[in-house]
Amino acid sequence: MDVPLAHLDRPFDYLVPAELAEQARAGTRVRVRFAGQLVDGWLLDRAETSAHDGRLSYLERLVSPEPVLTPEIARLARAVADRYAGNLADVLRLAVPPRHAKVEREPAPPPAVAPVTADGGQAAGDTGSVPTGRDDGAADDPGWGSYPAGPGFLRALADGRAPRAVWSALPGEDWAARFADAAAATVRGGRGVVAVVADSRDLERLDAALTSRLGAGRHVALSAALGPARRYRAFLAARRGQVPVVIGTRAAMFAPVAELGLVAIWDDGDDLHAEPRAPYPHAREVLLTRARLGEAAVLVAGYARTAEARLLVETGWAKEIVADRATLRARSPQVTPTGDDPQLARDPGAATARLPSLAWEAARAALKADAPVLVQVPRRGYLPSVSCAECRAPARCPHCAGPLALRSAGAIPACRWCARVAAGYACPHCGGRRLRAAVIGARRTAEELGRAFPGVPVRTSGREEVLGTVPGGAGLVISTPGAEPVAEGGFGAVLLLDSWAMLTRADLRAGEEALRRWLAAAALARPASAGGRVVVVADGALAPVQALLRWDPGWFAGRELAERRELGFPPAARMASLTGVAAAVADLLDAARLPEGAELLGPVPATEGQERMLVRVPRSGAAALAAALHAAAATRTARKAAQPVRVQIDPHDIF
């Protein structure tokens, strides 16, 4: 039943009326009467007998005869709920989109059954669109041949086997085309594909690559941003077997693809892959669980590598796909830090300057060569944080203590939390009234660089407007992380500013996230042989900077994993986060029979008067921990505890 109460997280038996006997099939939506109320539910199975000794009620009605919940997805949803100490009803709400009756009544087009040929096209006689090939210049693209293990991976997919791989993409790699190659090989082997990306820009890129590789009508894109009708139409196309390939954002991780042969995820370190709704599953973990249950192939890919992906390689569960060093050197841009000894000798101010002379020279040389320049700035806005010019104390709002910010050069300071202006601001520490920049945002950076390079076009890409592509001529692009556009022919220079803003975050993944953002931007630069340069404003001795210089995300991921093993943090251990008011958290822990060896860490303050407690167990105790917390939550809901507790297993942000 679609009731989010832990003590009701189990199947219930009902009788099927004779008039519904034909249409009430496993996987259909139904309405039942429970505790005097009509509630929605799922018909999981039909049986001749029931183990229940009491009197059974009848189904009230059949919502739809469409069997939208497949046995595979029902089993996956149960496994995900158990993995994350959640309820099956919550997972099914994520797995199956809301019903759209009009879409269900639409005539279903015939399934795309034409085989995919070895070059990616459709077999002769197919009435669908036949692709003419990849993008211009594809004949010079070595594709998976750039990686020693790449061709073998494709052969295994085409043979119907289930290889498991962690792929580190080369700089400038057309990763969407490689995903399309893998999908085509899987479809040739007679099996289906589910591929998950982080955002709509990546989805559009993968959609275009698959259309070029497979032809039109052989895949659907599934995303929560599509709207109710389009999303449900794409879902039904997959459920009815009309397409063998489903791509999408995290909404696609439960896509009901028949004969699933490959699950793939791009950039698994992106926090957009973490579901913000209960039970808070991560797309990578859902896909790995799905591959294990369905014996499907796995492709975990990205320019960077997470500690979780590194663990898959170290345990032997997956093999890595990487290029040899010669190929990597040929494809990589020249990467230079500004804080090493040679640069400090040339420019003593490089250690404190926001844009040292090395970065200026790289930008000037690229613009002179008529090439675009990308500048990555971690913060959006103009001056997102200001401080007192006299004592350097952060400027805070007199009403709510939120940070003051400036939205433009002539703007009045305003609070970022309550939006109140502070025209007469006076520092409570020294009485000073002048403000200085504490953090510089993307728009202020664009203004400064526009003055430094007069006559050069300056564009920004960020929250307000995210650019997809930019021309290949001279120009400046100021972008926040994750919003970097693709330049025709690649960027001549990539400048990575304000590295401290990412490296000093109070987060377990600060170094991993900084390297992921840097690699994603640096991958857009031209190779060093074509004049491509990357300048990172940071000390070259830092581990993330070293990994960037050598373009070795695997080394950094191994280092991170080793440190987390020593400290006992995920993925080397399993950890649960319990957030709520102090009394509610204590009540849940009292009701929980935690496994032997469980450690309690905390409590620490959380938001809105709540506190957060962490529970840590070895990886072998993960299932027992989840079961204990779910049972404790069931005890609390059964006695109608007033204050809820948010339970998250291995949350993406621990601190």
C-alpha positions as CSV (number, residue, x, y, z in Angstrom):
1,M,0.0,0.0,0.0
2,D,1.1,3.5,-0.7
3,V,1.3,4.4,3.0
4,P,4.7,5.8,4.2
5,L,4.6,4.2,7.6
6,A,7.4,1.9,8.5
7,H,5.2,-0.5,10.6
8,L,3.0,-1.1,7.5
9,D,5.9,-1.8,5.2
10,R,4.8,-5.3,4.2
11,P,2.4,-6.9,1.7
12,F,-1.3,-7.3,2.6
13,D,-3.7,-10.0,1.2
14,Y,-7.0,-9.0,-0.5
15,L,-9.6,-10.8,-2.5
16,V,-10.1,-10.0,-6.1
17,P,-13.7,-9.6,-7.2
18,A,-14.9,-11.8,-10.1
19,E,-15.5,-8.8,-12.3
20,L,-11.8,-7.7,-12.0
21,A,-10.3,-11.2,-12.3
22,E,-9.2,-10.7,-15.9
23,Q,-7.8,-7.2,-15.6
24,A,-6.3,-7.3,-12.1
25,R,-2.8,-8.5,-13.0
26,A,0.5,-8.3,-11.1
27,G,1.9,-4.8,-11.4
28,T,-1.4,-2.9,-11.7
29,R,-2.5,0.0,-9.6
30,V,-5.5,-0.7,-7.2
31,R,-7.5,1.0,-4.5
32,V,-8.2,-0.8,-1.3
33,R,-9.9,-0.1,2.0
34,F,-7.5,0.0,5.0
35,A,-8.3,1.1,8.5
36,G,-11.6,2.6,7.2
37,Q,-10.0,4.7,4.5
38,L,-9.4,4.2,0.7
39,V,-5.7,4.1,-0.1
40,D,-3.7,3.5,-3.2
41,G,-1.8,0.3,-3.6
42,W,0.1,-2.1,-6.0
43,L,-1.0,-5.5,-6.9
44,L,2.2,-7.4,-6.4
45,D,1.1,-11.0,-7.1
46,R,-1.9,-13.2,-7.6
47,A,-2.2,-16.4,-5.5
48,E,-4.8,-19.2,-5.0
49,T,-4.5,-19.2,-1.2
50,S,-3.6,-16.8,1.7
51,A,-1.7,-17.4,4.9
52,H,-3.9,-15.0,6.6
53,D,-6.4,-16.8,9.0
54,G,-8.8,-13.9,9.3
55,R,-11.5,-12.5,7.0
56,L,-10.1,-10.9,3.8
57,S,-11.5,-7.7,2.2
58,Y,-12.0,-7.2,-1.5
59,L,-10.2,-4.8,-3.8
60,E,-12.3,-1.7,-4.0
61,R,-11.4,-0.9,-7.6
62,L,-8.8,-1.2,-10.3
63,V,-7.2,2.2,-11.0
64,S,-5.8,1.0,-14.3
65,P,-5.3,-2.3,-16.1
66,E,-1.8,-1.2,-17.3
67,P,0.8,-3.4,-15.4
68,V,3.3,-0.6,-14.8
69,L,5.2,-2.4,-12.1
70,T,7.3,-5.2,-13.4
71,P,8.5,-8.1,-11.1
72,E,12.1,-7.0,-11.7
73,I,11.5,-3.4,-10.5
74,A,9.4,-4.7,-7.6
75,R,12.3,-6.9,-6.5
76,L,14.8,-4.0,-7.0
77,A,12.6,-1.6,-5.1
78,R,12.5,-4.0,-2.1
79,A,16.3,-4.4,-2.2
80,V,16.8,-0.6,-2.4
81,A,14.3,-0.1,0.5
82,D,16.2,-2.6,2.6
83,R,19.6,-1.1,1.6
84,Y,18.5,2.4,2.8
85,A,16.4,1.5,5.8
86,G,13.4,2.8,3.9
87,N,9.8,1.8,3.0
88,L,8.9,0.0,-0.2
89,A,6.1,2.5,-0.8
90,D,8.6,5.4,-0.9
91,V,10.8,3.6,-3.4
92,L,7.9,2.7,-5.6
93,R,6.9,6.4,-5.6
94,L,10.3,7.1,-7.1
95,A,10.3,4.2,-9.5
96,V,6.9,4.6,-11.2
97,P,5.8,8.1,-12.3
98,P,2.2,9.2,-11.5
99,R,-0.4,7.9,-13.9
100,H,-1.5,9.9,-16.8
101,A,-4.8,8.4,-18.1
102,K,-4.8,10.2,-21.4
103,V,-1.4,8.9,-22.3
104,E,-2.4,5.4,-21.3
105,R,-5.3,5.5,-23.8
106,E,-3.0,6.6,-26.7
107,P,-2.4,3.9,-29.3
108,A,0.9,2.3,-28.8
109,P,3.4,2.4,-31.7
110,P,5.0,-0.8,-32.7
111,P,8.2,-1.8,-30.9
112,A,11.6,-1.0,-32.5
113,V,12.6,-4.6,-33.3
114,A,15.1,-4.0,-36.2
115,P,18.6,-5.2,-35.2
116,V,21.4,-2.8,-34.9
117,T,24.3,-3.4,-37.3
118,A,27.9,-3.4,-36.3
119,D,28.4,0.2,-37.5
120,G,25.5,1.4,-35.4
121,G,22.8,1.6,-38.2
122,Q,19.6,-0.4,-38.5
123,A,19.2,-3.4,-40.6
124,A,18.0,-3.2,-44.2
125,G,14.2,-3.0,-44.6
126,D,13.6,-1.1,-41.4
127,T,11.2,1.7,-41.8
128,G,12.8,3.8,-39.1
129,S,15.4,6.5,-39.6
130,V,18.8,5.2,-40.6
131,P,21.8,7.2,-39.2
132,T,24.4,8.4,-41.7
133,G,27.2,8.1,-39.1
134,R,28.6,10.0,-36.3
135,D,29.5,13.7,-36.2
136,D,31.8,15.1,-38.7
137,G,35.3,14.0,-38.1
138,A,34.2,10.7,-36.5
139,A,36.4,8.7,-38.9
140,D,39.4,10.2,-37.1
141,D,37.9,9.3,-33.7
142,P,39.6,6.2,-32.3
143,G,36.7,5.8,-29.8
144,W,37.1,2.9,-27.4
145,G,40.3,1.9,-29.3
146,S,42.1,4.6,-27.3
147,Y,41.8,2.4,-24.2
148,P,43.5,-1.1,-24.2
149,A,40.5,-2.7,-22.5
150,G,37.9,-0.8,-24.5
151,P,37.4,-3.1,-27.5
152,G,37.2,-6.1,-25.3
153,F,34.5,-4.4,-23.2
154,L,32.4,-3.8,-26.3
155,R,32.9,-7.4,-27.5
156,A,31.7,-8.7,-24.2
157,L,28.6,-6.6,-24.4
158,A,27.8,-7.7,-28.0
159,D,28.2,-11.3,-26.9
160,G,25.6,-10.9,-24.2
161,R,28.0,-11.2,-21.3
162,A,28.1,-8.9,-18.2
163,P,31.4,-7.2,-17.9
164,R,31.8,-4.6,-15.1
165,A,34.0,-1.6,-15.7
166,V,35.1,1.7,-14.2
167,W,36.1,4.0,-17.0
168,S,38.4,7.1,-16.7
169,A,37.7,9.2,-19.7
170,L,40.5,11.0,-21.5
171,P,40.6,14.8,-21.8
172,G,38.4,16.0,-24.6
173,E,36.7,12.6,-24.9
174,D,33.3,12.5,-26.5
175,W,31.9,10.4,-23.6
176,A,28.4,10.5,-25.0
177,A,29.6,8.8,-28.2
178,R,31.3,6.2,-26.2
179,F,28.1,5.5,-24.2
180,A,26.3,5.2,-27.5
181,D,28.9,2.7,-28.7
182,A,28.3,0.6,-25.6
183,A,24.6,0.8,-25.9
184,A,24.7,-0.2,-29.6
185,A,26.9,-3.2,-28.7
186,T,24.5,-4.2,-26.0
187,V,21.4,-3.9,-28.3
188,R,23.2,-6.0,-30.9
189,G,23.6,-8.7,-28.2
190,G,19.8,-8.7,-27.8
191,R,19.6,-6.9,-24.4
192,G,18.5,-3.5,-23.1
193,V,20.3,-0.5,-21.6
194,V,19.7,2.0,-18.8
195,A,22.1,5.0,-18.7
196,V,21.9,7.8,-16.1
197,V,23.5,11.2,-16.3
198,A,23.4,14.1,-13.8
199,D,21.7,17.0,-15.5
200,S,19.7,18.1,-18.6
201,R,22.8,19.3,-20.5
202,D,24.4,15.8,-20.3
203,L,21.1,14.2,-21.2
204,E,20.7,16.3,-24.3
205,R,24.2,15.4,-25.4
206,L,23.7,11.7,-24.8
207,D,20.3,11.9,-26.6
208,A,21.9,13.3,-29.7
209,A,24.7,10.7,-29.6
210,L,22.2,7.8,-29.4
211,T,20.0,9.2,-32.2
212,S,23.1,9.4,-34.4
213,R,24.3,6.0,-33.4
214,L,21.1,3.9,-33.2
215,G,18.7,6.0,-35.3
216,A,15.4,7.6,-34.3
217,G,12.8,5.8,-32.2
218,R,15.2,3.3,-30.6
219,H,15.6,5.0,-27.2
220,V,13.7,7.4,-24.9
221,A,14.9,10.0,-22.5
222,L,13.3,9.9,-19.0
223,S,13.6,12.9,-16.7
224,A,11.4,14.4,-14.0
225,A,11.7,17.7,-15.9
226,L,9.8,16.4,-18.9
227,G,6.4,17.1,-17.4
228,P,3.7,14.5,-16.4
229,A,2.6,13.5,-19.9
230,R,5.9,13.2,-21.7
231,R,7.5,11.5,-18.7
232,Y,4.7,8.9,-18.5
233,R,4.8,8.4,-22.3
234,A,8.5,7.6,-22.2
235,F,8.0,5.3,-19.2
236,L,5.3,3.4,-21.0
237,A,7.4,3.0,-24.1
238,A,10.1,1.3,-22.0
239,R,7.6,-0.8,-20.0
240,R,5.8,-2.0,-23.2
241,G,9.1,-3.0,-24.8
242,Q,8.9,-0.4,-27.6
243,V,12.5,0.8,-27.1
244,P,15.6,-1.2,-25.9
245,V,17.4,1.9,-24.4
246,V,16.4,4.3,-21.7
247,I,18.5,7.3,-20.7
248,G,17.8,10.0,-18.2
249,T,18.6,11.7,-15.0
250,R,18.3,9.9,-11.7
251,A,14.6,9.4,-12.5
252,A,15.7,6.8,-15.1
253,M,17.5,4.5,-12.6
254,F,14.3,2.4,-12.1
255,A,13.3,2.4,-15.8
256,P,11.6,-0.9,-16.7
257,V,13.8,-2.1,-19.6
258,A,13.2,-5.7,-20.7
259,E,16.2,-8.0,-20.8
260,L,18.5,-5.5,-19.2
261,G,22.1,-6.0,-20.3
262,L,23.9,-2.8,-19.3
263,V,23.6,-0.1,-16.6
264,A,25.8,2.9,-17.0
265,I,26.3,6.1,-15.1
266,W,28.3,9.2,-16.1
267,D,30.1,11.3,-13.4
268,D,28.8,9.4,-10.4
269,G,30.4,11.9,-8.0
270,D,27.9,14.6,-8.9
271,D,25.6,15.3,-6.0
272,L,22.7,15.5,-8.4
273,H,22.8,11.6,-8.4
274,A,21.7,11.6,-4.8
275,E,17.9,11.5,-4.4
276,P,16.7,14.2,-2.0
277,R,13.5,12.2,-1.2
278,A,13.1,9.3,1.2
279,P,14.8,6.8,1.4
280,Y,17.5,9.0,-0.3
281,P,19.1,6.4,-2.6
282,H,22.1,7.2,-4.8
283,A,21.7,6.4,-8.5
284,R,25.1,4.6,-8.6
285,E,24.1,2.3,-5.8
286,V,20.7,1.6,-7.3
287,L,22.3,0.7,-10.7
288,L,24.9,-1.5,-9.0
289,T,22.1,-3.3,-7.1
290,R,20.1,-3.7,-10.3
291,A,23.1,-5.1,-12.1
292,R,23.7,-7.6,-9.3
293,L,20.1,-8.8,-9.3
294,G,19.7,-8.9,-13.0
295,E,23.3,-10.1,-14.0
296,A,23.8,-7.0,-16.2
297,A,26.9,-5.3,-17.3
298,V,28.1,-2.1,-15.5
299,L,29.8,1.0,-16.7
300,V,30.8,3.6,-14.0
301,A,32.4,6.5,-15.9
302,G,33.7,10.0,-15.6
303,Y,36.8,12.2,-16.0
304,A,37.3,11.9,-12.2
305,R,36.9,8.8,-10.0
306,T,35.1,8.5,-6.7
307,A,36.3,6.5,-3.7
308,E,33.2,4.3,-4.2
309,A,34.3,3.5,-7.8
310,R,37.9,2.9,-6.6
311,L,36.5,0.4,-4.1
312,L,34.9,-1.6,-6.9
313,V,38.2,-1.9,-8.7
314,E,40.2,-2.7,-5.5
315,T,37.9,-5.5,-4.5
316,G,38.0,-7.0,-8.0
317,W,34.2,-6.5,-8.5
318,A,35.0,-4.3,-11.6
319,K,37.9,-3.8,-13.9
320,E,39.2,-0.4,-14.8
321,I,39.3,1.0,-18.4
322,V,42.1,3.6,-18.7
323,A,44.3,4.8,-21.5
324,D,48.1,4.2,-21.6
325,R,50.3,7.1,-20.5
326,A,51.5,7.8,-24.1
327,T,47.9,8.3,-25.3
328,L,47.1,10.4,-22.2
329,R,50.1,12.7,-22.8
330,A,49.0,13.2,-26.4
331,R,45.5,14.1,-25.4
332,S,46.1,16.2,-22.3
333,P,46.5,20.0,-22.1
334,Q,49.5,21.5,-20.3
335,V,48.6,21.9,-16.6
336,T,50.5,24.4,-14.4
337,P,49.9,25.4,-10.8
338,T,50.7,29.0,-9.7
339,G,52.0,28.2,-6.2
340,D,55.1,26.1,-6.9
341,D,58.7,27.5,-6.4
342,P,59.5,28.5,-10.0
343,Q,56.3,30.6,-10.3
344,L,56.9,32.2,-6.9
345,A,60.4,33.1,-7.9
346,R,59.0,34.9,-11.1
347,D,56.0,36.3,-9.4
348,P,56.3,36.7,-5.6
349,G,52.6,37.8,-5.4
350,A,51.4,34.5,-7.0
351,A,50.8,33.0,-3.6
352,T,48.1,35.7,-2.7
353,A,47.0,37.1,-6.1
354,R,43.6,36.0,-7.3
355,L,44.8,36.0,-10.9
356,P,48.6,35.7,-10.9
357,S,50.8,36.7,-13.9
358,L,50.9,33.1,-15.2
359,A,47.2,33.0,-15.6
360,W,47.2,36.4,-17.3
361,E,49.8,35.2,-19.7
362,A,48.0,32.0,-20.5
363,A,44.7,34.0,-21.2
364,R,46.6,36.6,-23.3
365,A,48.3,34.0,-25.4
366,A,45.1,32.1,-26.1
367,L,43.2,35.2,-27.1
368,K,46.1,36.3,-29.3
369,A,45.8,32.8,-31.1
370,D,42.1,33.5,-31.6
371,A,41.1,30.8,-29.1
372,P,38.4,31.1,-26.4
373,V,39.4,31.1,-22.7
374,L,37.4,29.5,-19.9
375,V,37.6,30.9,-16.4
376,Q,36.1,28.7,-13.7
377,V,34.9,30.6,-10.6
378,P,33.4,28.6,-7.7
379,R,30.9,31.3,-6.6
380,R,28.1,32.8,-8.6
381,G,26.9,36.4,-8.3
382,Y,28.8,39.7,-7.9
383,L,30.2,39.9,-4.4
384,P,28.5,37.0,-2.6
385,S,30.3,37.8,0.7
386,V,31.7,41.1,2.0
387,S,33.6,42.0,5.2
388,C,34.5,45.1,7.1
389,A,37.3,47.1,5.4
390,E,38.8,48.0,8.7
391,C,38.9,44.8,10.8
392,R,38.1,42.2,8.1
393,A,35.2,40.8,10.2
394,P,32.5,39.2,8.0
395,A,29.6,41.6,7.4
396,R,26.4,40.0,8.8
397,C,22.7,41.1,8.6
398,P,21.6,43.0,11.8
399,H,18.2,41.2,11.6
400,C,19.0,37.5,11.0
401,A,22.8,37.3,11.1
402,G,22.9,36.2,7.5
403,P,25.8,37.1,5.2
404,L,25.6,40.5,3.4
405,A,26.3,40.5,-0.3
406,L,26.4,43.0,-3.2
407,R,24.6,42.2,-6.4
408,S,26.3,44.9,-8.6
409,A,28.9,47.7,-8.4
410,G,26.4,50.3,-7.3
411,A,24.1,48.1,-5.2
412,I,23.3,48.5,-1.5
413,P,24.4,45.6,0.7
414,A,21.6,43.1,1.2
415,C,21.2,39.9,3.2
416,R,21.4,36.6,1.3
417,W,19.0,35.0,3.7
418,C,16.2,37.5,4.4
419,A,16.9,39.9,1.5
420,R,16.8,43.0,3.8
421,V,19.0,45.8,2.7
422,A,21.6,47.2,5.1
423,A,22.1,50.8,3.8
424,G,23.5,52.1,7.1
425,Y,25.6,49.1,8.0
426,A,28.2,49.7,10.7
427,C,30.6,46.9,11.9
428,P,29.6,45.8,15.4
429,H,33.3,45.1,16.2
430,C,35.0,48.3,15.2
431,G,32.2,50.6,14.0
432,G,33.7,50.8,10.4
433,R,31.3,51.6,7.6
434,R,33.4,50.6,4.6
435,L,33.1,47.2,3.1
436,R,35.5,45.1,1.1
437,A,35.1,41.9,-1.0
438,A,35.5,38.7,0.9
439,V,34.5,36.4,-1.9
440,I,34.3,37.4,-5.6
441,G,31.6,35.9,-7.8
442,A,31.4,35.1,-11.5
443,R,29.7,38.4,-12.5
444,R,32.3,40.5,-10.8
445,T,35.1,38.4,-12.3
446,A,33.5,38.9,-15.8
447,E,33.5,42.7,-15.1
448,E,37.2,42.7,-14.1
449,L,38.3,40.6,-17.0
450,G,36.2,42.7,-19.4
451,R,38.2,45.7,-18.4
452,A,41.5,43.9,-18.5
453,F,40.9,42.6,-22.1
454,P,39.0,45.5,-23.8
455,G,37.3,44.5,-27.0
456,V,37.1,40.8,-26.2
457,P,33.6,39.3,-25.9
458,V,32.9,38.2,-22.3
459,R,30.1,35.7,-21.5
460,T,29.0,34.2,-18.3
461,S,27.5,30.7,-17.7
462,G,25.8,29.9,-14.4
463,R,22.6,29.6,-12.6
464,E,20.8,32.4,-14.5
465,E,21.9,31.2,-17.9
466,V,23.8,28.0,-18.7
467,L,25.5,28.0,-22.1
468,G,25.7,24.9,-24.1
469,T,28.3,25.8,-26.7
470,V,30.4,28.8,-27.5
471,P,32.1,29.8,-30.8
472,G,35.7,28.8,-31.3
473,G,37.1,32.4,-31.8
474,A,38.7,34.7,-29.2
475,G,36.4,35.3,-26.2
476,L,36.2,34.9,-22.4
477,V,33.7,32.6,-20.7
478,I,33.2,33.0,-17.0
479,S,31.5,29.9,-15.6
480,T,30.6,28.4,-12.2
481,P,31.5,24.7,-11.7
482,G,29.2,22.4,-13.7
483,A,28.0,25.1,-16.1
484,E,31.0,25.1,-18.4
485,P,30.1,25.2,-22.1
486,V,31.8,23.2,-24.9
487,A,33.9,25.3,-27.3
488,E,34.3,24.5,-30.9
489,G,37.8,23.1,-31.2
490,G,38.3,23.3,-27.4
491,F,39.4,26.2,-25.2
492,G,42.9,27.6,-25.7
493,A,43.2,28.2,-22.0
494,V,41.3,27.2,-18.9
495,L,41.9,29.2,-15.7
496,L,40.8,27.6,-12.4
497,L,40.4,30.4,-9.8
498,D,39.7,30.6,-6.1
499,S,40.7,27.0,-5.5
500,W,40.6,27.6,-1.7
501,A,36.8,27.9,-1.9
502,M,36.5,24.3,-2.9
503,L,39.5,22.8,-1.0
504,T,38.6,24.3,2.4
505,R,35.0,23.3,2.5
506,A,34.0,21.4,5.7
507,D,33.1,18.3,3.8
508,L,34.6,14.7,3.6
509,R,34.5,15.0,-0.2
510,A,36.1,18.4,-0.5
511,G,39.3,17.3,-2.2
512,E,37.4,14.7,-4.4
513,E,34.8,17.3,-5.4
514,A,37.5,19.9,-6.2
515,L,39.4,17.5,-8.4
516,R,36.1,16.4,-10.1
517,R,35.2,20.0,-11.0
518,W,38.8,20.8,-12.2
519,L,39.0,17.7,-14.4
520,A,35.6,18.5,-16.0
521,A,36.8,22.0,-16.9
522,A,40.3,21.0,-17.9
523,A,38.9,18.3,-20.2
524,L,37.4,21.1,-22.4
525,A,40.8,22.5,-23.2
526,R,42.7,21.7,-26.4
527,P,45.6,19.2,-26.2
528,A,49.0,20.7,-25.3
529,S,50.2,19.9,-28.9
530,A,47.5,22.4,-30.1
531,G,48.4,25.0,-27.5
532,G,45.9,24.1,-24.8
533,R,46.8,25.2,-21.3
534,V,45.2,24.8,-17.9
535,V,46.3,27.1,-15.0
536,V,45.1,26.2,-11.5
537,V,45.6,28.9,-8.9
538,A,46.8,26.6,-6.1
539,D,49.9,25.1,-4.5
540,G,51.2,22.3,-6.7
541,A,52.1,20.2,-3.6
542,L,48.4,19.6,-2.8
543,A,47.2,16.1,-3.6
544,P,44.2,17.2,-5.8
545,V,46.5,19.5,-7.7
546,Q,49.0,16.7,-8.1
547,A,46.3,14.4,-9.5
548,L,45.3,17.2,-11.9
549,L,48.9,17.8,-13.1
550,R,49.3,14.1,-13.9
551,W,45.7,13.6,-14.9
552,D,45.6,10.6,-12.6
553,P,42.2,10.4,-10.9
554,G,42.7,6.8,-10.0
555,W,45.7,7.6,-7.9
556,F,43.8,10.3,-6.0
557,A,40.8,8.0,-5.5
558,G,43.0,5.3,-4.1
559,R,44.6,7.8,-1.7
560,E,41.2,9.0,-0.6
561,L,40.0,5.4,0.0
562,A,43.0,4.5,2.0
563,E,42.5,7.6,4.3
564,R,38.9,6.8,4.8
565,R,39.7,3.2,5.7
566,E,42.1,4.5,8.3
567,L,39.5,7.0,9.7
568,G,36.5,4.6,9.3
569,F,34.4,6.7,6.8
570,P,32.4,5.5,3.8
571,P,32.8,3.7,1.6
572,A,35.3,1.8,3.7
573,A,32.6,1.6,6.4
574,R,28.9,2.1,6.5
575,M,27.4,5.1,8.2
576,A,23.8,6.2,9.1
577,S,22.8,9.7,9.7
578,L,19.9,10.4,12.2
579,T,18.5,13.9,12.1
580,G,15.7,15.3,14.3
581,V,15.0,16.9,17.6
582,A,17.2,15.5,20.4
583,A,14.4,13.7,22.1
584,A,13.3,12.0,18.9
585,V,16.8,10.9,17.9
586,A,17.3,9.5,21.4
587,D,14.0,7.7,21.2
588,L,14.9,6.0,17.9
589,L,18.3,4.9,19.2
590,D,16.7,3.5,22.3
591,A,14.3,1.4,20.2
592,A,17.0,0.2,17.8
593,R,18.9,-3.0,18.3
594,L,22.1,-1.9,16.7
595,P,24.5,-4.6,15.5
596,E,27.5,-5.5,17.5
597,G,30.4,-3.1,17.0
598,A,28.2,-0.1,16.1
599,E,29.7,3.2,17.1
600,L,27.7,6.4,17.9
601,L,29.3,9.7,16.8
602,G,27.8,13.0,17.9
603,P,25.5,14.5,18.4
604,V,26.2,17.7,16.4
605,P,23.9,20.6,15.8
606,A,21.8,20.5,12.6
607,T,19.3,23.0,11.2
608,E,16.3,24.5,12.9
609,G,17.0,23.4,16.4
610,Q,17.7,19.8,15.4
611,E,20.7,17.6,16.0
612,R,22.5,14.9,14.0
613,M,23.8,11.6,15.2
614,L,26.0,9.3,13.2
615,V,26.0,5.5,13.6
616,R,29.0,3.7,12.1
617,V,29.4,-0.1,11.4
618,P,31.8,-2.2,9.3
619,R,30.7,-2.9,5.8
620,S,29.7,-6.4,6.8
621,G,27.2,-4.9,9.3
622,A,25.4,-2.7,6.7
623,A,22.4,-4.9,6.3
624,A,22.0,-5.4,10.0
625,L,22.2,-1.6,10.6
626,A,19.6,-0.8,8.0
627,A,17.3,-3.5,9.4
628,A,17.7,-2.3,13.0
629,L,17.0,1.3,12.1
630,H,13.9,0.4,10.0
631,A,12.6,-1.8,12.8
632,A,13.1,1.1,15.2
633,A,11.3,3.5,12.9
634,A,8.4,1.0,12.7
635,T,8.2,0.9,16.5
636,R,7.9,4.7,16.6
637,T,5.3,5.0,13.9
638,A,3.3,2.2,15.4
639,R,3.0,4.1,18.6
640,K,2.5,7.4,16.7
641,A,5.6,9.2,17.8
642,A,5.0,12.9,17.2
643,Q,8.5,14.0,16.1
644,P,10.0,12.4,13.0
645,V,13.6,11.4,12.5
646,R,15.3,11.5,9.1
647,V,17.3,8.3,8.5
648,Q,19.9,8.3,5.8
649,I,22.3,5.5,5.0
650,D,25.7,6.7,3.7
651,P,24.5,10.2,3.0
652,H,26.4,12.0,0.2
653,D,27.3,14.9,2.6
654,I,28.4,13.5,6.0
655,F,29.6,16.8,7.4
